[in-house]
Amino acid sequence: MKINSDKIKALRKAKKISQSELSKAVGVTQGMISQIEQGTRNVSADTIEQLAKILGCSVDELSKDGEPTPFVRLVRNCKSLTESQIIAVNHVVCALIAKKWMDK
């Protein structure tokens, strides 16, 4: 996912959090936070989730140009899905939640 590195830096500074403090909270190195803020580092979905949580914003707000993630777009378009497609999406989401829960 492309992220808005300027937004991450601005939110971090607004909260008066150092790169070192943010890195510890997210569970990455300070160097990685620096690279993220410079826009030279790819970021995993888990890291983006953690950044959003710590910085007090949504994942969408951290995406480049504020564009919604593919999952958010899918949820917004659920009205156009058939019943069987909704059931399939539900199974995938439940499996992802169960995997995340099992990983803890």
C-alpha positions as CSV (number, residue, x, y, z in Angstrom):
1,M,0.0,0.0,0.0
2,K,1.3,3.4,-0.8
3,I,1.3,5.6,2.2
4,N,1.4,9.3,2.8
5,S,4.8,9.8,4.4
6,D,4.3,13.5,5.0
7,K,1.0,12.7,6.9
8,I,2.8,10.2,9.1
9,K,5.5,12.7,10.0
10,A,3.0,15.5,10.6
11,L,0.8,13.4,12.9
12,R,3.9,12.2,14.8
13,K,5.1,15.7,15.3
14,A,1.6,17.0,16.3
15,K,1.5,14.3,19.0
16,K,5.1,15.3,20.0
17,I,6.3,11.7,19.6
18,S,9.9,11.1,18.6
19,Q,10.8,8.7,15.9
20,S,12.4,6.5,18.6
21,E,9.2,6.5,20.7
22,L,7.0,5.7,17.7
23,S,9.4,2.9,16.6
24,K,9.1,1.3,20.0
25,A,5.4,1.6,20.1
26,V,5.1,0.1,16.6
27,G,7.7,-2.6,17.1
28,V,10.1,-1.5,14.3
29,T,13.5,0.2,14.3
30,Q,13.9,4.0,14.4
31,G,15.6,3.7,11.0
32,M,12.5,2.2,9.6
33,I,10.3,5.0,10.9
34,S,12.8,7.5,9.3
35,Q,12.6,5.6,6.0
36,I,8.8,5.5,6.1
37,E,8.7,9.3,6.7
38,Q,11.1,9.8,3.8
39,G,8.9,7.6,1.6
40,T,11.7,5.2,0.8
41,R,10.3,2.2,2.6
42,N,7.4,-0.2,1.8
43,V,5.2,-0.8,4.8
44,S,3.3,-4.0,5.7
45,A,-0.4,-3.9,6.5
46,D,0.3,-4.7,10.1
47,T,2.7,-1.8,10.4
48,I,0.2,0.6,8.8
49,E,-2.4,-0.6,11.2
50,Q,-0.1,0.0,14.2
51,L,0.8,3.5,12.9
52,A,-2.8,4.4,12.5
53,K,-3.7,3.2,16.0
54,I,-0.8,5.0,17.7
55,L,-1.2,8.2,15.6
56,G,-5.0,8.3,16.3
57,C,-6.2,8.1,12.7
58,S,-7.6,5.6,10.2
59,V,-5.6,3.4,7.8
60,D,-7.3,5.3,5.0
61,E,-5.9,8.6,6.3
62,L,-2.4,7.2,6.0
63,S,-2.9,6.0,2.5
64,K,-1.5,8.1,-0.4
65,D,-4.0,10.8,-1.2
66,G,-6.4,9.5,1.4
67,E,-7.7,6.8,-0.9
68,P,-9.6,3.9,0.8
69,T,-7.9,0.5,1.0
70,P,-9.2,-2.3,-1.3
71,F,-11.1,-3.8,1.6
72,V,-12.8,-0.6,2.5
73,R,-13.8,-0.1,-1.2
74,L,-15.2,-3.7,-1.2
75,V,-17.2,-3.1,2.0
76,R,-18.6,0.1,0.5
77,N,-19.7,-1.8,-2.6
78,C,-21.4,-4.6,-0.8
79,K,-24.8,-3.5,-2.0
80,S,-23.8,-4.7,-5.5
81,L,-22.7,-8.1,-4.3
82,T,-24.8,-11.2,-4.7
83,E,-25.7,-13.2,-1.6
84,S,-23.2,-15.9,-2.4
85,Q,-20.4,-13.2,-2.8
86,I,-21.3,-11.7,0.6
87,I,-21.1,-15.1,2.2
88,A,-17.7,-15.7,0.5
89,V,-16.4,-12.3,1.8
90,N,-17.7,-13.2,5.3
91,H,-15.8,-16.5,5.2
92,V,-12.6,-14.7,4.2
93,V,-13.0,-12.1,6.9
94,C,-13.8,-14.6,9.6
95,A,-10.7,-16.7,8.5
96,L,-8.5,-13.6,8.7
97,I,-9.8,-12.7,12.1
98,A,-9.3,-16.2,13.3
99,K,-5.7,-16.3,12.0
100,K,-4.9,-13.0,13.6
101,W,-6.4,-14.2,16.9
102,M,-4.4,-17.5,16.6
103,D,-1.2,-15.5,16.0
104,K,-1.5,-13.7,19.3
